[in-house]
Amino acid sequence: MKLLDAFKPLDNKKFNMFHIKALFTTGMGVFTDGYLLSSISLVLLDILGTFGIKKGCSLYEFWLGVLTGTVFIGAALGALLFGYLSNRGRKTFYGIDVALMSIGALLQAFVTSPAELAAVRFLVGVGTGADYVLSPLIMAEHSNAKDRGKLIALGFGLMWSLGAVTASLLYLAISPLVSTNLLWRMILAAGAIPAASVIYLRRKVPETPRYLLRIKGDNVTFTKVVKEITGKAHEVKENLKDCNSMLQYFKNGGRVFAVAAVLWFLFDLTGYANGLFGPTLIARSIGIYNPAVFSLIISAVFGFPGKGFGISTIDRFGRKPLQSIGALGEGIFLAIFALLLPREAFLPAGLLLIIYGLHEFTGSFGPGIISTAGMLGVELAPTKVRGLVQAITVASGRTGAAIASFVFPVLFLSVSKEFAMMFFAILMIIAAALTWFFVPETKAKPLEEASMEEKEVIRS
C-alpha cells in the first residue's frame, strides 16, 4: 500500500464537527499566547512605574528588554524540549503546555519585583513554546488536505489576534476602575482563564493517525482513530512504520527546513518589535498616547481584514504567493513609515497611522497566517522529524522575538526611530525574496506529498 493511500480517508474527509472541535481545542492556546504577549505591551510602562523605573533611568531600557524578552527565551527552550518529546506521542504531553501557561499567567499577579516577573514570564514562555510545537502538529496531522491551510491559519493566525484584541478591550474596560498597581496585575493574570479552559479537552484529543502508523507502528489503534475521525473503517495491514533515520531526512530536506526557520526568525524579529513596542514607543512617536486604543485600531482596522483575506484565499492562492506579497508589502510600508517619521511634526497622525497600519494588513495576510502560524514547519517536514523541525522553526522565531525585545528599544530610543523602522523594512524584503525562491508550494497536498515523505518510504 502506498503511504498516500493509507491516509487518503483523512485527506479526503470533508470539513466537519471534528475539525471545529479541534480548531477550538488547539486555538485557545494560541489565543492565550496572543493575550499574554499583547497584554504586557499595554501595561509595560505601568509595571516599570510601579517599581520606580522611569524613562531616563539607567535601567529603563534594560528592564524594557528583560520583561518582554524572557518569555521568548522560555518559549525557545520549551519548543525544543517538547519538539523532542513529540516523537513519544503527540497527545502525551498535550495539556501540559496550557497548564504551564495558566500557572505562569496567574503567578504574575503576585510578583513583588521586576526580577520575579521576568522569572514567571519565563515559565509562561515554556508553555507557549510547547504549544506552538504541539498544536500546529496535531492540527495538521488531523486535517484534511483541502482545508489544512485555513484550519491552521484560523487556529493560529486569527486566534492570536483575537487574544490580543481581548487584552486591549479588557484594559479599556477596567483601567478607569482600579489603581495602576492593581490594573497590570489583573490584566496579566487574566491570561490564565483561556488557557485553563482547554486543559481537559486537550487530554481527550485522539492521538494522530500519522504518529500511530509512521512512528509507533500501531496499526490497530490507527484503524480506531481513523474511524473516529472519518466515520468509516479503514484498515492498513502493511507495516508502514518509518525505518529511515532522522539524519537522512535532514540531509535531504535540510535546506528547506533551514529556510523555514530563518523566515520565522525574520518575521518574529520584525513582528514582535512592532507588536511589543507599537502601542507605546511607536504610538507615542506619532502622537497617540493610549496603548489600548492604538492596539485596537491596528488590529481591527488593519490586522483582522488582512487575516480574513489570507484565510479565505490560502487554500486557493497558495502559501508562497501570499507570504511573498505580504512580506514585500510589509517591507514597503515600513520603509515609507520610516521615511515619513522625520516629518511627523508636519504630518497628521492619521496619515502616519494608516501607513503603519498597512504594514500590519499586508503582514497579516501573508507571514501572519503562514510562517508565524507554524504552517511551513509542519507541512514541509516528514512525520518522523515533523515535531523536531517545528521545534527548530519555533525556537528560531522566538529567538528573533527575544532579540527584538532587547534590540528595538535601543535602536528606537538611542539610535533613531527612522533607522529602527528602516532596518525592519529591509528584513521583510529579504524574507519576501527567500519565500519566493526557496519555499515549495504545499497547498491542497497531503502531508506525505508536501513533505516528499512518500518518496522515501522504507518498508520493513
N, C-alpha and C positions, 0 to 999 in steps of 0.2 A: 504493500500500500504506500502510495506517495504521501509525504508529510502534509501537503496541501489538502489531500482528501481526508486525512484524519481530522482536520479542524474545519472542514467545509460546513458542517451544520452550524458552528459558531459564527463563521464568517458570513454565512448567508441568512442568518436569523434576522428577522425584521425587528426594528426598534419596538420594545415592549416595556411592561412594568418592571421587569428585572433590571433593565438598563436605567430606568428612572430611579429605582431604589439605590442602585449602585452609584448613580450620579450624586444623590443626596449624601450617601454614606461617605463617599470619598471627598466630595466637595466641601463638606463642613470643616474639614481640617485646613483646607486652603482658605476658606472664609476666615477662620481663626488667625491664620498666618497674616492675611491682609489686614485684619483688625489690629493685631498686636504690633505689626511693623508700622502701620499708619498712625496708630494712636500715640506712639512715642514721639512722632514728629509734631503732633498737636500740642503735647504737654512738655516737650523737652525744655523749653525756656522756663516754664513754671517749676520743673524739678530742680533745675540749676539755681533758680532764685530761692527755693525753699532751703537749699543747703548753702546759701550765701555766696554762690559763684556767679558773679556778674560779668557782663561784657567789659573787656579791658583787664580783667583778672588774668594773671599769668597761666592759670589752669583752665581758662574758659574753653579754648579750642581743644585741649586735651580731653576734657570731660564730654564735650560735644561728640568727639570721636568714640570714646570708650562706651558711653551709654547707648549709642546707636550701633557700634561695631561688634560688641561682644556676642550679640545674638547670632550674628553671621558666622563668627568663628565657631560657636557651638553648632550651628547648622551644618557647616562643612564637615566637622568631625562626626556629627550624628549621621549624616548622609553616608559617609564612608563605612561606618560601623554597621548600619542597617543594610547597606548595599551588599556587604559581605554576608550578613546573616540571611539575606533574602533567598539564597540557594538552599537554606534549610527549611524553607516554607514561606510562601508569600504572606499567608494569613497568620502564621505562627506568632509574629510579632505585631500584627495589626491591631491597634487599640492601645498598645503601649505608647505609641507616638503621641496620640492626642491626650493620653493620661499625663505624660510629661508636660505637655503644653498647658493643661489645666492646672496642674500643681504649680508650675512656674508662674503662670499668669496671676494666680491667687496670692502667691507669696510676695508679689510686687507691692501689694498694699501695705505690707508690714515692715518694709526696709527702713533703716534708720540712717543710711549714708549712701552716697553715690557708689561706693565700692560694693556694698551689699546688693544694690540694684543691678549693677553690672554682672555680679555673680549669678543672680537669679535669672537675668535675661540670657545668660549663657545656657542655663538649663532649658529655658524656653526654646533656644536655638537648636539644641539637640533634638527636641521633639519635632520642630518644624523641618529640620534636615531629614529626619527619619520619614516624615510624612511625604516629603517631596520625592522620596525614592519609592515608597511602598504604594502610595495612592495612584500615581500615573501607571505604575507597573501593573497593578491589579485591574485598573480601569481598562487599559489597553488589551490585556490578555483575556478579559471577559467580553470585549466589544465585538460587534460585527465590523466587517471591513468597510462597508459603505459609510457608516456613521461614526467611525472611530475618531476622526478629526474633530467633528463638532462636539462629541461627547467629552473628549479631553479638554477642548477649548472651553466648553461650558463649565466643566467641573473644576478647572484650574484658572484659566484666564478671567472668566466672568466672576467666579465666586471670590477670588482675591479682591476684585474691585468692589463687590458688594460688602465685603468685610471692611474695606477702607471707608466706604460711604457711611456704614453703620457707626464707625468710630466718630466721624465728623458730626453726624446727627446727634449722637449721644452727648458729645462735647457741647454742642449748641444748646441742648435741652437742659443740661444740669449746671453749666458754668455760671449762670446768674444766681444759682440757688445755694452754692456751697463755697467754702473758702478755697483758695488756690491749693493749699496743702492737701485738703481732702479731695479736691477735684481730680488731680492727676492720679491719686491712688485708686479712686473709683473707676476712672477711665481704663487704666491698665488692668485692674483686677477683673473687670467685666469680660475680658477675653477668655476667662475660664468657662463661661457658660456655653458657647457654641462648641467648644472642644469636648466638654464633658457629655454633651447631648448625644454623641455618636459612639461613645466607647462600647456600649452594649451591642449596637448594630455592627460594628466592625468585628467584634468577636464572633458574630454569626455569619459573616461573609464566607461563601464556599471557597475552598482552595481553587486556584485557577487550573483549568484543564491542561494548559500548556506546561505548567510546572509538573503536574501529575504524570504526564506522558513523557516529557522530554528530560526532566531532571530526576524525578523519583522513580519513574518506570512503573507506576501503579495503574495498570490498565483497568482494573476493576472499579476503583474509585473514580477514574476518568470517565467511565461509562455512566456512573451515577450522577456526576456533576453535569455532564453534557445534557443528560435527560432533564435535570432540574432546571437548567437554563433554557433549553430549546423546547422541552416537552416531548421530545422524540428520542427513541432508543437509537444509539449509535455505538456499536461495539468495534473495538480495534483489537484484533488478536495478535498482530505482529508486535514484536518488541521494538519500540521506537525510542528507547532511552538513548540520550545523546552520549556517544562514546568519544567525541572529539575533545581535545584538550582546550582549555581556555586560551592558552598561548597561541594555538592555531587561529582562533577567531580574532585575536588581537593582531596577529601577524597579517591576516588577510584584510581586516577591516579597520586597522588602527588609524589610518589617515582620516577616514570619515568620522570615527569616534572622536579624534582629536579636534576636528573642525567643529563638531557639535559642542564640545567642551569650551573651546575658545569663544564661540558665538555666545554661549550663555554667560561667560565671563564678561564679554564686552557689553552685553545687554544689561546685566545686573550692575556693572560698574556705572553705566550711564543712568539706568532706571532708578537705582536707589540713591544716587547722588541727587537726582531731581525729586524723587519721592520723599526722601527723608528731610531734605532741606528746602524743598519747594515752598511748603506752607509757611516757612519762617524766613530764611535768608533771601530766597528769590522773590517771594511775595513782597517783602518789605522794600526790596530794591526797586519795585515798580509802584510803590505807594499803597499796598494792600496789607493791613496790619492784623486782620483776623485770620488765623491759620485755618480754621474750620471752613470759613466762607471760601477762601481760596481753594482749598482741597475739594469742596463740593462743586464749585464751578468747573474745575479742571476735570473731575470725574463725570459729572452729569452732562455737561455740555460737549465735552470732547472725548473722554475715555469710553463711556458706555456706547455712544454711537459708533465709535471705532471698533469696539469689540463686537457689537451687533453685526456690523458689516462683515467682519472677519469670520465670525461663527457661521453666518448664513452662506458664506461662499467658500469656506476652506475645503470642503469635500468636492467642490465643483472646479474652482480655480487651481487648487493645489497649494502645498506648503511653500514651495520655492518662490513663486511669483509674489505671494502675499508678504512673505518675510523680506524679500529683496526690496520690493517697492516701499514697504513700511519702514524698513531701516533707512533707506535712502531719504524718504520724506522726513523722517525724524532728524537726520543729519542736516538737511537743508534748512528746516525751520529753526533748529537750534543755532545754526550759523547766522541766519537772519536776525534772530533774537540777540545774539552776541554783538552783531554789528550795530544794532539799534540801541543797545544799553547805554553807550556813552551819551546818547541824546535823550535819555529818559526824562530829563527835566523839561524838554521842549515837546514831548510827545504825550498824548493821552494814555493813561494807564490801561484803558480798554483795548487800545491797539496792541500794546505790548502783551497783554493777557491773551489776546486772540492768536498772535504769532506763537507765543509759548504753548498755548492750548493745541494748536495744530500739530506740534511735535508729539503731543500726547495722543491725538487722534490717529496719526499715521503709525505711531509705535504700537498702539492698541490693536490695530487690525493685522499687524504682522508679528513682530517679536513678542508682543504681549500675550498672544494666544498660541505661539508655536514653540520657540525656544524656551521662554520663561514659563511655559506650561509643561515643560518636560517632554514634549512630543518627540523631538528628534532622538533623544537618548533611547526611548523605548521602541521606537519604530525602526531604527537603523541597526539595532543590536540583536543577534540571535538569542533565543531563550536562555541558554546556559550562561551567557555573560550579560544578559539584559539588566539585571539588578546592579552588577558592578559598573557597567557603562553609565547607567543612570546615576549612580552614586558619584562617579567621577565628574559628570556634567553638572550635577547639583553642587558638589563641592567647589567646582570651578566658578560657578555663578556666585555662590555665597562668598567665595574669596574676593571676587570682584566687588561685591556689595560691601564687604568689610573694608576693603581698600578705599572705596568711595566714602565711607563714613569718616575715615581719618583724613583723606586727601582733599575732599571737596571743601570743607571749611577753610583749610589752609589756602587753597587756590583762590577761593572766592573772597576771603577776608584779607589775606596777606599778600596775594599776588595781584589779581584783578578779576572783577566779575566777568569782563569780556573774555579774558584768556580762559577762565574756567569753562564757560559755555562753549567756546570755540573748540576747546580740547575734546569735549564730549561729542560735539558735532562731527569732528573728524573720525572718531571711533565708530560712529554709526555708519558713516560712508564706507569705511573699511569692512564693517560687518555685512553691509549690503553686497559688496563685491565677493566676499567669502561665501556667502549663501548662494549667490548666482552661479559661481564657477565650481564649487566643491560639494554642494549638498544634493544628493539624488532625490528625485520626487517619489513620494510614498503614498499619494492619495489613492484611496479605494483598493489598495493592495492588501492581501492577507499579510500578517506579520512575517510569516515564513518567506514570502516573496520579497517584501520590502527590505528585509534584513539579509536576503540571499541565503537564509538558513537551509532552504530546500536543496540547494546545490551542494551542500557539504554534509549531507546525511551519511553516517556510517551505521549500518545495521549489524547488530551482533548476532 
